[in-house]
Amino acid sequence: MNGSVIQVERVTKRFSGHTAVEGLSLAVPKGGIFGLLGPNGAGKSTTIRMIMNIISPDEGRISVFDSGAASRDLSERIGFLPEERGLYKKMRVLDHLTFLGEAKGITRASAKTRAGKWLERLGLADWAQKKVEDLSKGMQQKVQFISALQHDPELLILDEPFSGLDPVNSQVMKDVVVEAAREGRTVLFSTHIMEQAEKMCDHIVIIARGRKLVDGPLAQIKREFGGRHVALTFTRNSDRANRVLSDRSLVASSDDYGASAEVQLAAGGDPDRLLKTLVQEDVGLSRFEVVEPSLQAIFIAKVGADAANAPANEVHHA
């Protein structure tokens, strides 16, 4: 496997005539953070469920830890946070985590101790004796996150782990994920939010409509994407700025956020010429910076508007 913790080989999965994943191959290297990226309906969750052996591929092969055993038989080595959260809402938080720890092969006493430490770290110590149903959705998500980590797994598989969290709690969980990778664990997480992946991932795969579009180390993908990119922030006259950015002799493409934008210069384009034109149009600029392409820009260029708007029946199985 050449150091790969997960190997997916030409995997296809269909649901009622709909192909959710088609001929997908990828290899998750040992250590670091691997991002499985794509729009809603791309097939990310379907792929993760096949890796976890919750569902089986119609075609192809999946190997975890270079083993012929199913993922569920390797559960003590894997921590899994599914997209569809599921907790026993009538149980007390500490009891719930202790139970889940025992299910992963650690003793009851150790599970209780570990759960208490994690609850303290994630700001939930005061809720340890509360029922799960008394917690907010964000708190419940952190409890399930703890359940994926408390048995010290070698491999963490996280499906949209930061979805629905406020910025503070999202950052706390991101810090834990990064720390796990630095300790030598392998992290596979899925997301459709490129800013998250760009800050965290060493290696990414982008899929859309069940097919792989991009695969490789993030730094390499950025180098190979090519073109010169400029990041802009406007303080006034954004309508005039938009007219300038629509000039294809200056700008090949623009990822426009209203008051800010990332543009790819036209072939042979000159950032000085673009800056001069914007100044002549009396566009207020608080930022004009030549940058490497963002993952968001690469994602939009590779996926396209058509794949980003998946039909509802695709989203259901993604």
C-alpha positions in Angstrom: 0.0 0.0 0.0 3.1 2.2 0.0 2.2 3.8 3.4 -1.5 4.2 2.7 -3.9 3.7 5.6 -6.9 3.6 3.3 -7.0 2.3 -0.3 -10.1 2.8 -2.4 -9.8 1.1 -5.8 -12.2 1.8 -8.7 -15.2 1.9 -6.4 -18.7 2.4 -7.7 -22.0 2.6 -5.7 -25.5 2.9 -7.1 -28.8 3.6 -5.4 -32.1 2.9 -7.3 -30.5 3.6 -10.7 -28.6 6.7 -9.4 -24.8 6.4 -9.4 -23.6 8.1 -6.2 -19.9 7.1 -6.6 -18.4 6.1 -10.0 -15.0 4.4 -10.5 -13.4 6.3 -7.5 -9.8 5.5 -6.5 -7.9 7.3 -3.8 -5.2 6.5 -1.2 -5.0 8.1 2.2 -1.4 8.3 3.3 -0.4 7.6 6.9 -0.2 10.6 9.1 -1.5 14.1 8.4 -4.9 15.4 7.4 -6.6 14.2 4.2 -9.6 16.2 2.9 -12.4 14.6 0.9 -13.9 17.7 -0.7 -16.9 18.3 -2.9 -20.2 20.1 -3.2 -23.4 18.8 -1.6 -24.4 15.6 -3.4 -20.9 14.8 -4.6 -20.7 11.3 -2.9 -18.5 12.2 0.1 -20.6 10.6 2.7 -21.3 7.5 0.5 -17.6 7.1 0.1 -17.0 7.3 3.9 -19.8 4.9 4.6 -18.2 2.4 2.3 -14.8 2.9 3.9 -16.5 2.2 7.3 -18.3 -0.9 5.8 -21.7 0.5 6.7 -22.6 -0.1 3.1 -20.8 -2.2 0.5 -19.6 -1.0 -3.0 -21.2 -2.5 -6.0 -17.9 -2.6 -7.7 -14.2 -2.1 -6.7 -12.3 -2.8 -3.5 -11.6 -0.9 -0.2 -8.8 -1.7 2.2 -8.1 -0.2 5.6 -4.8 -0.7 7.4 -3.8 -3.0 4.5 -6.2 -5.5 6.0 -8.8 -7.9 4.5 -10.9 -7.3 7.6 -13.9 -5.1 7.4 -13.7 -1.6 9.0 -16.1 -2.6 11.8 -13.7 -5.4 12.8 -11.0 -2.7 13.2 -13.2 -0.3 15.2 -10.8 -0.2 18.1 -8.2 1.5 15.8 -10.7 3.9 14.2 -12.6 6.9 15.5 -15.7 7.8 13.4 -17.9 10.9 13.5 -20.8 10.3 11.0 -22.6 13.2 9.3 -25.9 12.1 10.8 -25.3 12.4 14.5 -26.7 9.8 16.8 -26.7 9.8 20.6 -28.9 8.1 23.3 -30.6 11.3 24.5 -31.9 9.9 27.8 -28.5 8.9 29.0 -26.3 11.2 31.1 -23.4 12.6 29.2 -20.6 11.0 31.2 -22.4 7.6 31.3 -22.9 7.8 27.5 -19.2 8.4 26.8 -18.2 5.7 29.3 -20.4 3.2 27.6 -19.1 4.2 24.1 -15.5 3.9 25.4 -16.2 0.4 26.7 -17.6 -0.5 23.3 -14.2 0.5 21.8 -12.3 -1.9 24.1 -11.2 0.2 27.0 -12.0 -0.6 30.6 -14.9 1.2 32.3 -12.7 3.0 34.8 -10.4 4.2 32.0 -13.3 5.2 29.8 -14.8 7.3 32.6 -11.5 9.0 33.3 -10.8 9.7 29.6 -14.3 11.0 29.1 -14.0 13.4 32.1 -10.7 14.8 30.7 -12.2 15.4 27.3 -15.3 17.0 28.7 -13.1 19.4 30.7 -11.0 20.2 27.6 -14.0 20.9 25.4 -15.8 23.0 28.0 -18.5 20.5 28.9 -17.4 19.4 32.4 -20.4 21.1 34.0 -22.7 19.1 31.8 -21.3 15.7 32.6 -24.3 14.6 34.7 -26.9 16.2 32.5 -28.9 14.1 30.0 -27.8 14.3 26.4 -31.2 15.8 25.5 -30.5 18.8 27.8 -27.6 19.8 25.6 -27.7 22.2 22.7 -27.0 20.7 19.2 -23.5 22.1 19.3 -22.8 20.5 22.7 -24.2 17.2 21.5 -21.9 17.4 18.5 -18.9 17.9 20.8 -20.0 14.9 22.9 -20.0 12.7 19.7 -16.7 14.2 18.7 -15.3 13.0 22.1 -16.7 9.6 21.5 -14.6 9.4 18.3 -11.4 10.4 20.1 -11.4 9.1 23.6 -10.1 5.6 22.8 -6.9 7.1 21.1 -7.6 5.8 17.6 -4.9 5.6 14.9 -7.3 6.7 12.2 -10.0 9.5 12.6 -12.8 9.6 10.0 -14.9 12.8 10.4 -17.8 13.5 8.1 -18.6 17.2 8.0 -17.3 17.6 11.6 -17.6 21.3 11.9 -21.1 21.7 10.4 -23.4 23.8 12.5 -20.8 24.8 15.0 -20.3 28.5 16.0 -16.8 29.9 15.2 -15.4 29.5 18.7 -16.4 25.8 19.1 -15.4 25.1 15.5 -11.9 26.4 16.2 -11.6 24.3 19.4 -12.4 21.2 17.4 -10.1 22.1 14.6 -7.3 22.6 17.1 -7.9 19.1 18.4 -7.9 17.6 14.9 -4.6 19.3 14.0 -3.1 18.1 17.3 -4.1 14.6 16.5 -2.4 14.7 13.2 0.8 16.1 14.7 0.8 13.2 17.1 1.0 10.9 14.1 -2.6 9.9 13.7 -4.2 9.9 10.3 -7.3 12.1 9.8 -9.7 11.8 6.9 -12.4 14.4 7.0 -15.1 15.5 4.5 -16.3 19.0 3.9 -17.8 21.3 1.2 -16.3 24.4 2.9 -13.0 25.1 1.2 -11.7 27.6 3.8 -11.7 24.8 6.4 -9.8 22.4 4.1 -7.3 25.0 3.0 -6.2 25.8 6.5 -5.9 22.1 7.7 -5.3 19.6 4.9 -2.0 18.2 3.7 -3.6 16.2 0.8 -7.0 16.6 -0.9 -9.3 14.8 -3.2 -12.1 16.8 -4.9 -15.1 14.8 -6.2 -18.2 16.0 -7.9 -21.2 13.8 -9.0 -19.3 10.8 -7.7 -16.2 11.2 -9.8 -12.7 12.3 -8.8 -11.6 15.6 -10.3 -8.5 16.5 -8.3 -6.1 14.4 -6.2 -2.8 15.3 -4.6 -0.9 17.3 -2.0 -2.5 20.7 -1.5 0.7 22.6 -2.2 1.3 20.7 -5.4 -2.2 21.3 -6.6 -1.9 25.0 -6.1 1.4 25.1 -8.0 0.0 23.1 -10.9 -3.2 25.1 -11.1 -1.2 27.9 -12.6 -2.0 31.5 -13.5 -1.4 34.7 -11.6 -3.9 35.6 -8.9 -4.7 38.8 -7.2 -6.7 39.2 -4.0 -8.7 42.5 -3.7 -10.8 44.3 -1.1 -12.8 47.3 -2.1 -13.9 50.2 0.1 -16.0 52.1 -2.4 -17.4 51.9 -6.0 -17.6 48.1 -6.1 -19.9 48.4 -9.2 -17.0 50.1 -11.1 -14.6 47.4 -9.8 -16.9 44.7 -11.1 -16.9 46.3 -14.6 -13.1 46.3 -14.5 -13.0 42.7 -13.4 -15.3 41.8 -16.3 -12.7 42.9 -18.8 -11.3 39.7 -20.2 -8.2 41.4 -21.5 -7.3 42.0 -17.8 -9.0 39.2 -15.9 -9.5 35.6 -16.9 -11.9 34.8 -14.1 -13.1 36.3 -10.9 -14.3 34.8 -7.7 -16.4 37.8 -6.4 -17.6 38.2 -2.9 -19.0 41.7 -3.3 -16.6 43.8 -1.3 -13.8 41.4 -2.0 -12.6 39.2 -4.8 -9.9 36.8 -6.0 -9.1 37.1 -9.7 -7.0 35.2 -12.1 -5.2 37.4 -14.5 -5.7 37.0 -18.2 -2.9 35.2 -20.1 0.0 37.6 -20.2 -1.9 39.8 -17.8 0.0 42.4 -15.7 -1.1 43.1 -12.1 0.3 46.7 -12.4 -2.1 47.3 -15.3 -5.0 46.0 -13.3 -4.1 48.1 -10.4 -3.8 51.2 -12.6 -7.2 50.6 -14.2 -8.8 50.2 -10.8 -7.3 53.4 -9.5 -8.4 55.3 -12.6 -11.9 54.1 -12.0 -11.7 55.6 -8.5 -12.1 52.2 -6.8 -11.1 52.4 -3.2 -8.7 49.5 -2.3 -7.8 48.3 1.1 -6.1 45.2 -0.3 -4.3 44.5 -3.6 -2.1 41.5 -3.3 -0.6 39.0 -5.7 -1.3 35.6 -4.1 -1.2 31.9 -4.8 -4.6 30.5 -5.9 -7.0 29.8 -3.1 -8.5 26.3 -2.8 -11.9 28.0 -3.2 -10.8 29.3 -6.6 -9.5 25.9 -7.6 -12.7 24.2 -6.4 -14.9 26.5 -8.5 -12.7 26.2 -11.6 -12.7 22.4 -11.3 -16.2 21.6 -10.1 -18.1 24.3 -12.0 -21.6 25.7 -11.4 -23.3 22.7 -12.9 -21.8 20.1 -10.5 -22.2 22.5 -7.6 -26.0 22.4 -8.0 -26.6 18.7 -7.6 -30.2 17.5 -7.8 -32.0 16.7 -4.6 -31.8 12.9 -5.1 -28.0 13.1 -5.2 -27.8 15.1 -2.0 -29.8 12.4 -0.2 -27.1 9.8 -0.8 -24.0 12.0 -0.8 
